[in-house]
Amino acid sequence: MTLSKGDEPIPKFGRAYRKDFSLESSYIPVNHGSFGTFPHVVKEQLRKYQDECELQPDRWYRYEKELHLKRNLDCISRLIHCDAKDLAFVQNSSQAANTVLRSYPFKKGDKIICLQTAYVNVEKTLLYIRDKYGVQLLPIELNYPLEDEEVVQKIREVIEAEHAKIGEPKIIMGVIDAICSAPGVRLPFESIASLLKQHNILSLIDGAHVLGQIEIDIEALDPDFFFTNCHKWLYTPRGCTILYVAKRNQGYIHPTTINFAYEHHKDGAITSTFNLELSPPTIDCSNYLCVETALKYRESIGGEEKIRQYTHDIAVKGGQLVAEMLGTRVMENSTKTLTASMVNVELPHFETSKIQNGQVAPYIIKKLVYEHNMTALIYENNGKYWIRLSGQIYVDLNDFKAVGEALLSIIQELNK
Ligand SMILES: Cc1ncc(COP(=O)(O)O)c(C=O)c1O
């Protein structure tokens, strides 16, 4: 596939694209899903905003910062189809989850459905509000691979069983992933959001991995709360996340650090302070301002669709290659909906007696980093160990082959 823009041919995605990023040439970058990275053009823009701010900090913080923020939120609103007034920048997805869960006016006994595969910081925030406010958590176990309908059915069964209980509080909120971290799989979040809506349950969708990896249409999805990182898959600097709150709930939501604009609202539909309360405090928010440049870069190399196509295809092909090398399988279902741009491969059985209890994943990850100059998430699901690998415009099959070889060598060493 050779893309073209104007007269200039755009090179094929793969290793050649590493020149656009700061990655060291010997590094095997198959773990984009954890921390992302960003191209030189974005780095230059970041530094430019930082320098501009220091020329006249008062002018910047009092007037110009807001104009830049608004322009960047407008870019996101066009990309995900929503009103820019319903969006706020926060530093990361953990902060977005905290913003919603720690300010929503839960009452003691309120029930929240969540997934046992929730990202640890989100899970811990749920435990915090359980301990502090007495909400009840209903975690749903997901043992992969699963068909989409099985996931929806499990959630439906819990809702129906709970709502059939007479005299007990109903489920008030569902906290679900669009794409989980471990396993790195896409969930049927559109169907789950609609199921929650049918049962009058608020939806909080963890879309940390969404922007830049899959398409999303907020207007059609109509979640109550949604957040997505720009620093994972959209190529902004780290510390750039979007929080969406539907107008009907904005009155309830306050930032994790309360500011001058705070007002208590009895009615969630009061939107008067949402934007001011969620406006960034005195921090360096240049990261937030790089959305526009990141999107321009993505457009210049072929656009969202082409990027998605490649990162998905290489994840599928690369995962298959690693599974063949290891003699195992890729985590996939019959309709092949689990793999977006992250692919999960089962590790073969290996001897864990040389590794301290509970330290298998950290042990392998550290070996990958320091002995093989690569990283990937290792985790357990459904009684097996798996590795999560990320497709990206700058990887190709050679990188996946290198991962297969590294894993074989680590496993051989453990089995000695
Ligand atoms: C599904 C999911 N949710 C939330 C987070 C937290 O993201 P952040 O590091 O931006 O707080 C992650 C991070 O990897 C994640 O994978």
The ligand as a MOL file (V3000), in Angstrom:
LIG
                    3D

  0  0  0     0  0            999 V3000
M  V30 BEGIN CTAB
M  V30 COUNTS 16 16 0 0 0
M  V30 BEGIN ATOM
M  V30 1 C -8.2200 0.4040 30.0090 0
M  V30 2 C -7.3910 1.4360 30.7230 0
M  V30 3 N -8.0030 2.3190 31.5140 0
M  V30 4 C -7.3290 3.2660 32.1760 0
M  V30 5 C -5.9610 3.3580 32.0620 0
M  V30 6 C -5.2420 4.4090 32.8190 0
M  V30 7 O -4.6760 5.3180 31.9220 0
M  V30 8 P -3.7230 6.4880 32.4250 0
M  V30 9 O -2.3680 5.8720 32.5790 0
M  V30 10 O -3.8140 7.4950 31.3370 0
M  V30 11 O -4.2640 6.9840 33.7160 0
M  V30 12 C -5.2710 2.4640 31.2450 0
M  V30 13 C -3.8050 2.5460 31.1130 0
M  V30 14 O -3.1510 1.7670 30.4750 0
M  V30 15 C -6.0060 1.4630 30.5630 0
M  V30 16 O -5.3980 0.5660 29.7840 0
M  V30 END ATOM
M  V30 BEGIN BOND
M  V30 1 1 1 2
M  V30 2 1 2 3
M  V30 3 2 2 15
M  V30 4 2 3 4
M  V30 5 1 4 5
M  V30 6 1 5 6
M  V30 7 2 5 12
M  V30 8 1 6 7
M  V30 9 1 7 8
M  V30 10 2 8 9
M  V30 11 1 8 10
M  V30 12 1 8 11
M  V30 13 1 12 13
M  V30 14 1 12 15
M  V30 15 2 13 14
M  V30 16 1 15 16
M  V30 END BOND
M  V30 END CTAB
M  END
